[in-house]
Amino acid sequence: MKSQNARLRIGTRGSKLALAQANLVKDLLAKNGIETEIKIIKTCGDTFTDRPLHEVQGFGVFVREIDDAMLAGEIDIAVHSMKDVPTERPPELTIAAVMKRDSPYDFLLTRDRTDLKDLPEGAIIGTTSLRRRAQLLRFRKDIVIKDLRGNIDTRLRKLREGQYDGIFMAEAGLERMKWDIPGERLNADDFVPSANQGTIVIAAKKDSEAEKAARELDDDKTRIETRIERIIIGILGGGCLVPIGAFATSEGNEIHVRTEVLSVDGKRHVKIDEFINPADYVREAEHIGNELKQKGGGKLVDEAVKMFAEKRGYDDRKSLSCGLRSW
């Protein structure tokens, strides 16, 4: 067992954004008197940079190897973007902290600072997110969408070079990099964010000193909001293979929940927008998920999963699902 005076080892991916997130956790723990060091772990999600993530087989392409390193005793805590963390987790590990959420919104960067509605017909937008693709096609049927992979620097370089007229990003990533880049925050009514977008979580071994240290950074409000989103997505299934948005935010004494499922081409969608009681949020989130499914969301999920199963030659739905459900 590590002594109480030993530094906690923080496991993270090596991208600039992942390191920015890990350093944020490092600084916050330092304020609580906890010394840490950062250890970079390469994941299979970093290896397959030539294809969209939904075409990479398996669960948690940014998480699995980091989990293995923790189980092997090579690191004490891990810092993840919450939206990357699948449901199926090693039983020895726990989410010790769900940190206060940063911006959950999508952000559009264009070469000439043109808003989405004013882009010319045939403008090329880069994204690999199936949700953003479907929502964009619904909003502007005349836009051309091309896949976009790579770290933040690579994506910005491709934009500057003119490979794209605009690129979609998560606003939280730009905030964490401390980059003040002009662009357009997309409203959550037309572009309902992905479940858990903008949220960082800290994983640790259960009942460890590392878990106790990380628990001090937990934000109860964010934990509830993101759990609502995961409950809804879990009921629908499909994970990253389906254009699904789920966004819960506390407003006064209620929680505003916006969630939708779209067809891959953006031509059809089922949406629910309502307020729920925080005191009974689990039951109400389950009700919303089931209602969305019954109103046609389940059919859209099945269509998307079937399409990708046929494309990749799988007949096992579980091997395709990204497993984003409630813990």
FENLINDA-V218790 format. One record per pair of residues at least 12 apart in sequence whose ideal C-beta (glycine too) atoms are under 10 Angstrom apart, sorted by the first residue. I is the first residue (numbers start at 0). GAP is how many residues later the second one is. Records with the same first field share a line. If there is no record, write none. Layout:
I=GAP, GAP
This chain:
0=207, 208
1=71, 74, 206, 207, 208
2=206
3=30, 205, 209
4=30
5=29, 31, 70, 203
6=27, 28, 29, 30, 69
7=17, 18, 21, 26, 27, 28, 29, 67, 68, 69, 196, 200, 201, 202, 205, 206
8=27, 28, 29, 30, 60, 61, 64, 65, 66, 67, 68, 69, 201
9=12, 13, 15, 16, 19, 26, 27, 28, 29, 30, 65, 66, 67, 68, 69, 192, 200, 204
10=27, 28, 29, 30, 54, 55, 56, 57, 58, 59, 63, 64, 65, 66, 67, 68, 69, 192
11=13, 14, 26, 27, 28, 29, 31, 54, 63, 65, 66, 67, 68
12=27, 28, 29, 30, 32, 33, 49, 50, 52, 53, 65, 66, 67, 68, 71, 138
13=24, 25, 26, 27, 28, 29, 32, 137
14=25, 28, 30, 31, 47, 135, 136, 137, 138, 139, 158
15=135, 136, 137, 157, 160, 161
16=64, 134, 135, 136, 153, 155, 156, 157, 159, 160
17=20, 22, 23, 25, 28, 44, 48, 61, 62, 63, 66, 133, 158
18=19, 21, 60, 157, 158
19=59, 132, 153, 155, 156, 157, 158
20=58, 59, 60, 78, 81, 151, 152, 155, 156, 179, 180, 181
21=14, 16, 17, 18, 55, 56, 57, 58, 178, 180
22=13, 15, 56, 153
23=55, 75, 78, 152, 176, 193
24=13, 52, 53, 54, 72, 74, 175, 176, 177, 189, 192
25=12, 53
27=69, 71, 174, 186, 188, 189
28=48, 173, 181, 184, 185, 187, 188
30=185, 186
31=181, 182, 184, 185
32=180
33=43, 175, 176, 178, 179, 180, 182
35=40, 41, 174, 177
36=38, 39
37=37, 41
38=27, 30, 35, 36, 37, 39
40=24, 25, 26, 27, 28, 29, 33, 34, 37
41=23, 24
42=17, 18, 19, 20, 21, 22, 23, 24, 25, 26, 41
43=12, 13, 14, 16, 17, 18, 19, 20, 21
44=13, 15, 16, 17, 18, 19, 20, 39
45=15, 16, 19, 105
46=14
47=13, 101
48=100, 101, 102, 105
49=97, 99, 100
50=77, 96, 98
51=75, 76, 77, 78, 81, 95, 96, 97, 188
52=31, 75, 76, 77, 96, 187, 269
53=74, 75, 76, 185, 186, 187, 188, 250, 254, 258, 266, 268
54=73, 92, 186, 253, 256, 257
55=184
56=255, 257, 262, 263
57=28, 261, 262, 264, 265
58=26, 27, 28, 29, 30, 180, 259, 260, 262, 263, 264, 265
59=20, 24, 25, 26, 27, 28, 29, 262, 263, 264
60=23, 25, 179, 261
61=18, 19, 21, 22, 23, 24
62=15, 17, 18, 21, 22, 23, 26, 140
63=22, 24, 26
65=12, 13, 14, 137
66=13, 18, 19, 22, 23, 25, 26, 136
67=22
69=20, 22, 23, 133, 134, 135, 138, 140
70=19, 21, 22, 134
72=132
74=128, 129, 130, 135
75=128, 129, 132, 133, 134, 135, 137, 138
76=19, 20, 125, 126, 127, 128, 131, 133, 134, 136, 137
77=15, 18, 123, 124, 125, 126, 132, 136
78=18, 20, 121, 122, 123, 124, 135
79=15, 119, 120, 121, 122, 123
80=89, 91, 92, 95, 115, 116, 117, 118, 119, 120
81=13, 16, 17, 19, 112, 113, 114, 115, 116, 117, 118, 119, 140, 141, 144, 147, 148, 242
82=21, 87, 110, 111, 112, 113, 114, 115, 116, 118, 143, 146, 147, 150, 157, 239, 241
83=112, 117, 156, 238, 240
84=111, 114, 116, 118, 145, 238, 239, 242
85=153, 154, 235, 236, 237, 238, 239
86=143, 146, 147, 152, 234, 235, 236, 237, 238, 239, 240
87=230, 233, 235, 237
88=114, 234, 238
89=113, 115, 116
90=115
91=112, 113, 114, 115, 116
92=110, 111, 112, 113, 115, 118
93=108, 109, 110, 111, 112, 113, 114, 117, 120, 121, 233
94=106, 107, 108, 109, 116, 119, 120, 123, 128, 131, 232
95=105, 106, 107, 108, 109, 110, 112, 114, 115, 116, 117, 118, 119, 120, 121, 122
96=103, 104, 105, 106, 107, 114, 116, 117, 118, 119, 120, 121, 122, 125, 126
97=98, 101, 102, 103, 104, 119, 120, 121, 122, 123, 124, 125, 126, 127, 128, 129, 229
98=100, 101, 102, 103, 115, 118, 119, 120, 123, 124
99=98, 99, 100, 117, 118, 119, 120, 121, 122, 123
100=71, 95, 96, 97, 98, 99, 118, 120, 121, 122, 124, 125, 148
101=68, 69, 70, 71, 72, 73, 74, 95, 96, 97, 98, 120
102=67, 68, 69, 70, 71, 72, 73, 82, 90, 94, 95
103=66, 67, 68, 84, 88, 89, 90, 91, 92, 93, 94, 95, 118, 121, 122, 125, 143, 144, 145
104=65, 66, 67, 79, 80, 81, 82, 83, 86, 88, 92, 93, 142
105=21, 23, 25, 26, 29, 30, 62, 63, 64, 65, 78, 79, 80, 81, 82, 84, 85, 86, 87, 88, 91, 139
106=60, 61, 62, 63, 64, 65, 66, 67, 68, 74, 76, 77, 78, 79, 84
107=17, 19, 24, 28, 58, 59, 60, 61, 63, 75, 76, 77, 78, 83
108=17, 46, 47, 50, 55, 57, 58, 59, 60, 65, 72, 73, 74, 75
109=13, 15, 49, 54, 55, 56, 57, 72, 73, 74
110=12, 48, 49, 50, 51, 53, 54, 55, 56
111=53, 54
112=53, 68, 69, 70, 71
113=51, 52, 70
114=51, 68, 69, 71
115=20, 23, 24, 27, 50, 52, 68, 70, 74, 75
116=22, 23, 67
117=66
118=21, 23, 24, 46, 47
119=22, 23, 45
120=19, 20, 21, 22, 23
121=20, 21, 22, 43
122=17, 19, 20, 21, 22, 41, 42, 43
123=19, 20, 21, 22, 38, 39, 40, 41, 42, 43
124=15, 18, 19, 20, 21, 23, 39, 40, 41, 42, 43
125=19, 20, 21, 22, 23, 24, 29, 32, 33, 37, 38, 39, 40, 41, 42, 43
126=18, 19, 20, 21, 22, 28, 37, 39, 40, 41, 42
127=17, 18, 19, 20, 21, 22, 40, 112
128=18, 19, 39, 40, 41, 65, 68, 111, 114
129=64, 108, 110, 111, 112, 113, 114, 132, 134, 174, 178
130=37, 60, 61, 62, 63, 64, 66, 109, 111, 112, 113, 114, 115, 129, 130, 131, 135
131=13, 36, 37, 38, 54, 59, 61, 62, 111, 113
132=12, 13, 14, 35, 110, 129, 131, 132, 133
133=108, 109, 110, 111, 126, 127, 128, 129, 130, 131, 132, 133, 134, 135, 166, 170
134=33, 51, 55, 56, 57, 58, 108, 110, 125, 127, 131, 134
135=30, 32, 50, 54, 55, 130
136=106, 125, 126, 127, 128, 129, 130
137=52, 53, 105, 122, 124, 125, 127, 128, 129, 130, 131
138=47, 51, 52, 127
139=126
140=124, 125, 126
142=22, 23
143=20, 21
144=19, 23, 121
145=12, 17, 18, 21
147=15, 16, 19, 20, 21
150=22
151=15, 17, 18, 21, 22, 24, 25, 27
152=24
154=12, 13, 14, 18
155=13, 18, 23, 25
165=17, 18
166=16
167=15, 18, 23
168=12, 14
169=23, 24, 27, 28
170=12, 13, 14, 15, 22, 26, 27
171=21, 25, 26, 27, 28
172=24, 25
174=23
175=22, 24
187=57, 59, 61, 68, 70, 85
188=58, 69, 71, 82, 84
190=54, 56, 69
191=51, 52, 53, 54, 55, 66, 67, 68, 69, 70, 77, 79, 81
192=36, 52, 53, 54, 56, 65
193=35, 39, 46, 49, 50, 51, 52, 53, 130
194=31, 32, 33, 34, 35, 36, 37, 38, 39, 44, 49, 50, 51, 52, 53, 64, 129, 130, 131
195=26, 29, 30, 31, 33, 34, 37, 50, 51, 52, 128
196=29, 32, 48, 49, 50
197=24, 28, 49
198=20, 23, 24, 26, 27, 30
199=17, 22
200=13, 16, 17, 21, 22, 25
201=12, 13, 15, 16
220=28, 29, 34, 57
221=26, 27, 28
222=104
223=24, 26, 31, 54, 57, 58, 61
224=22, 23, 24, 25, 30, 31, 32, 53, 56
225=20, 21, 22, 100, 101
226=21, 54, 55, 58, 99, 100
227=18, 19, 20, 21, 27, 29, 31, 48, 50, 53, 54, 56, 57, 58, 60, 61, 98
228=15, 16, 17, 18, 19, 28, 29, 30, 56, 60, 95, 97
229=16, 18, 55, 59, 94, 95, 96, 97
230=15, 17, 50, 51, 52, 53, 54, 55, 56, 57, 58, 94, 95, 96
231=12, 13, 14, 15, 16, 25, 27, 29, 40, 53, 54, 55, 56, 57, 58, 59, 60, 61, 65, 93, 94
232=12, 13, 26, 28, 56, 59, 89, 90, 91, 92, 93
233=12, 51, 52, 55, 89, 90, 91, 92, 93
234=50, 51, 52, 53, 54, 55, 56, 57, 58, 62, 63, 66, 90, 91
235=23, 25, 34, 53, 54, 56, 57, 61, 62, 64, 65, 88, 89
236=52, 56, 61, 64, 65, 68, 80, 81, 84, 85, 86, 87, 88
237=23, 59, 60, 62, 63, 64, 65, 66, 67, 70, 79, 82, 83, 84, 85, 86
238=62, 66, 81, 82, 83, 84, 85, 86
239=68, 80, 81, 82, 83, 84
240=23, 60, 63, 64, 65, 66, 67, 68, 71, 76, 79, 80, 81
241=19, 20, 21, 22, 55, 58, 59, 60, 61, 62, 63, 65, 66, 78, 79, 80
242=17, 18, 19, 20, 21, 22, 23, 26, 57, 58, 61
243=15, 16, 17, 18, 48, 53, 56, 57, 60, 80
244=13, 14, 15, 16, 17, 24, 26
245=12, 13, 14, 15, 26, 39, 42, 43, 46, 78
246=12, 13, 26
247=28, 30, 33, 37, 40
249=28
250=24
251=23
252=22, 24, 25, 26
253=20, 21, 22, 23, 24
254=19, 20, 21, 22, 23, 26, 29, 30
255=17, 18, 19, 20
256=15, 16, 17, 18, 19, 24, 27, 28, 31
257=13, 14, 15, 16, 30
258=12, 13, 14, 15, 26, 29, 30, 32, 33, 38
259=12, 13, 32, 37, 40
260=31, 32, 34, 35, 36, 37, 38, 39, 40, 42, 43
261=35, 38, 42
262=33, 36, 37, 40, 41, 44
263=36, 39, 40, 43, 44
267=28, 31, 32, 35
268=27, 28, 31
269=21, 22, 23, 24, 25, 26, 27, 28, 29, 30
270=21, 24, 26
271=15, 16, 17, 19, 20, 23, 25
272=15
273=13, 14, 17
275=12
281=44
284=41
285=40
288=37
300=16, 20
301=15
303=16
304=12, 15, 16
305=14
307=12, 13
